[in-house]
């Protein structure tokens, strides 16, 4: 969206936000592995978490 709006401020915010999302995903997966039975097997079957074939 920042690219569509051509807003440098929005683009900078987006660049800062991406690492926060990645850290949150890693933390949530750790919690799920510890507390949810069968999540490790699910995680092995599903490779991509956010964007198919990329991330």
MDAnalysis code that builds the backbone (N, CA, C; Angstrom):
import MDAnalysis as mda
import numpy as np

u = mda.Universe.empty(165, n_residues=55, atom_resindex=np.repeat(np.arange(55), 3), trajectory=True)
u.add_TopologyAttr("name", ["N", "CA", "C"] * 55)
u.add_TopologyAttr("resid", np.arange(1, 56))
u.add_TopologyAttr("resname", ["UNK", "UNK", "UNK", "UNK", "UNK", "UNK", "UNK", "UNK", "UNK", "UNK", "UNK", "UNK", "UNK", "UNK", "UNK", "UNK", "UNK", "UNK", "UNK", "UNK", "UNK", "UNK", "UNK", "UNK", "UNK", "UNK", "UNK", "UNK", "UNK", "UNK", "UNK", "UNK", "UNK", "UNK", "UNK", "UNK", "UNK", "UNK", "UNK", "UNK", "UNK", "UNK", "UNK", "UNK", "UNK", "UNK", "UNK", "UNK", "UNK", "UNK", "UNK", "UNK", "UNK", "UNK", "UNK"])
u.atoms.positions = np.array([
    [0.808, -1.188, 0.000],
    [0.000, 0.000, 0.000],
    [0.861, 1.267, 0.000],
    [1.975, 1.285, 0.754],
    [2.805, 2.491, 0.712],
    [3.321, 2.804, -0.696],
    [3.589, 1.775, -1.477],
    [4.056, 2.023, -2.844],
    [2.948, 2.599, -3.710],
    [1.727, 2.129, -3.511],
    [0.591, 2.643, -4.274],
    [0.346, 4.106, -3.921],
    [0.459, 4.433, -2.664],
    [0.219, 5.802, -2.226],
    [1.414, 6.729, -2.459],
    [2.550, 6.150, -2.791],
    [3.789, 6.901, -2.996],
    [4.128, 7.746, -1.768],
    [4.018, 7.116, -0.616],
    [4.277, 7.814, 0.638],
    [5.572, 7.288, 1.263],
    [6.605, 8.090, 1.308],
    [7.868, 7.646, 1.917],
    [7.728, 7.308, 3.402],
    [6.896, 8.045, 4.100],
    [6.700, 7.783, 5.532],
    [6.046, 6.416, 5.721],
    [5.027, 6.117, 4.950],
    [4.362, 4.819, 5.040],
    [5.310, 3.693, 4.666],
    [6.144, 3.921, 3.674],
    [7.113, 2.905, 3.256],
    [8.111, 2.636, 4.376],
    [8.583, 3.671, 5.044],
    [9.518, 3.494, 6.159],
    [8.864, 2.723, 7.306],
    [7.624, 3.041, 7.592],
    [6.893, 2.327, 8.649],
    [6.744, 0.867, 8.286],
    [6.436, 0.582, 7.017],
    [6.296, -0.797, 6.571],
    [7.610, -1.560, 6.741],
    [8.735, -0.921, 6.399],
    [10.030, -1.583, 6.539],
    [10.350, -1.904, 8.000],
    [9.894, -1.078, 8.907],
    [10.100, -1.349, 10.329],
    [9.128, -2.402, 10.853],
    [7.984, -2.487, 10.242],
    [6.938, -3.393, 10.706],
    [7.211, -4.847, 10.328],
    [7.854, -5.081, 9.202],
    [8.102, -6.451, 8.730],
    [8.918, -7.270, 9.736],
    [10.031, -6.756, 10.291],
    [10.754, -7.550, 11.301],
    [9.925, -7.819, 12.561],
    [9.058, -6.888, 12.931],
    [8.201, -7.117, 14.094],
    [7.234, -8.277, 13.842],
    [6.678, -8.331, 12.652],
    [5.776, -9.424, 12.300],
    [6.525, -10.756, 12.311],
    [7.737, -10.774, 11.760],
    [8.538, -12.000, 11.728],
    [8.843, -12.490, 13.148],
    [9.172, -11.575, 14.042],
    [9.449, -11.951, 15.436],
    [8.189, -12.480, 16.115],
    [7.076, -11.854, 15.841],
    [5.818, -12.300, 16.435],
    [5.435, -13.698, 15.938],
    [5.637, -13.962, 14.659],
    [5.343, -15.283, 14.104],
    [6.215, -16.341, 14.772],
    [7.514, -16.040, 14.923],
    [8.429, -16.993, 15.566],
    [8.006, -17.268, 17.006],
    [7.615, -16.239, 17.730],
    [7.187, -16.409, 19.118],
    [5.894, -17.232, 19.185],
    [4.963, -16.949, 18.311],
    [3.701, -17.680, 18.318],
    [3.918, -19.153, 17.983],
    [4.820, -19.445, 17.053],
    [5.105, -20.836, 16.720],
    [5.735, -21.565, 17.900],
    [6.599, -20.890, 18.629],
    [7.214, -21.502, 19.806],
    [6.142, -21.862, 20.835],
    [5.220, -20.949, 21.080],
    [4.137, -21.196, 22.032],
    [3.259, -22.347, 21.557],
    [2.950, -22.374, 20.264],
    [2.108, -23.444, 19.726],
    [2.796, -24.796, 19.811],
    [4.103, -24.840, 19.537],
    [4.833, -26.106, 19.635],
    [4.817, -26.652, 21.055],
    [4.916, -25.763, 22.032],
    [4.938, -26.191, 23.428],
    [3.550, -26.598, 23.927],
    [2.520, -25.926, 23.455],
    [1.205, -26.147, 24.036],
    [0.203, -26.906, 23.196],
    [0.477, -27.094, 21.922],
    [-0.497, -27.721, 21.044],
    [0.052, -29.032, 20.499],
    [-0.582, -30.092, 20.885],
    [-0.147, -31.412, 20.449],
    [-0.338, -31.563, 18.939],
    [0.690, -32.055, 18.263],
    [0.615, -32.277, 16.833],
    [1.028, -31.086, 15.983],
    [1.389, -29.978, 16.625],
    [1.751, -28.795, 15.849],
    [3.087, -28.968, 15.135],
    [4.016, -29.688, 15.746],
    [5.318, -29.904, 15.101],
    [5.148, -30.651, 13.781],
    [4.278, -31.650, 13.762],
    [4.029, -32.400, 12.534],
    [3.362, -31.514, 11.487],
    [2.427, -30.695, 11.935],
    [1.758, -29.758, 11.028],
    [2.772, -28.783, 10.428],
    [3.669, -28.295, 11.257],
    [4.674, -27.331, 10.814],
    [5.600, -27.954, 9.764],
    [5.874, -29.243, 9.888],
    [6.715, -29.917, 8.906],
    [5.994, -30.068, 7.565],
    [4.677, -30.253, 7.592],
    [3.904, -30.402, 6.352],
    [3.693, -29.074, 5.646],
    [3.501, -28.006, 6.414],
    [3.211, -26.690, 5.839],
    [4.484, -25.851, 5.902],
    [5.080, -25.585, 4.743],
    [6.364, -24.884, 4.719],
    [6.214, -23.370, 4.809],
    [5.211, -22.827, 4.159],
    [5.079, -21.370, 4.065],
    [4.044, -20.874, 5.068],
    [4.379, -19.788, 5.769],
    [3.534, -19.313, 6.852],
    [2.660, -18.131, 6.447],
    [3.199, -17.237, 5.634],
    [2.519, -15.979, 5.360],
    [2.157, -15.837, 3.886],
    [3.176, -15.935, 3.023],
    [3.000, -15.760, 1.581],
    [3.379, -17.070, 0.892],
    [2.443, -17.725, 0.211],
    [2.730, -19.012, -0.429],
    [3.926, -18.932, -1.376],
    [4.816, -19.925, -1.268],
    [6.023, -20.093, -2.087],
    [7.081, -19.012, -1.857],
    [6.868, -18.125, -0.892],
    [7.856, -17.076, -0.610],
    [8.291, -17.123, 0.860],
    [7.315, -17.033, 1.785],
    [7.642, -16.918, 3.211],
    [6.675, -17.709, 4.019],
])
